[in-house]
Amino acid sequence: MKVIGLTGNIGCGKSTVAGMLRELGVATIDADAIAREIRHNDADARAAIQRRFGTYEAAELARVVFSDADALRDLEDILHPRVRGAVRARLAELAQSGEQVTVVEVIKLIESPL
């Protein structure tokens, strides 16, 4: 299976392009959606976020991490390994099901060892 990375800054159109590809029948994986799911549903991740930031609510986390590079790095250290694992698992499922091409939408593809 070919895996294509779709990356870029916030608001540059990644989701729009991914949606267009989905309409054409291309399998896509949204790393941001996976991160949100992990933040809400992974008890260990929630506990680590709560310990570090005192909250796991999106608006409060955004306020903190977008004004403090160290805080952003801490949040990424909590979430990114879990997101990588989930993306890799989903890629394996798609390959097993016979998908020929999958597009992974991820904001920090270049910086991440995905």
Summary of the structure (lengths in Angstrom):
residues: 114
radius of gyration: 15.0
end to end distance: 15.8
largest distance: 43.2
contacts: 295
relative contact order: 0.26
helix: 60%
strand: 12%
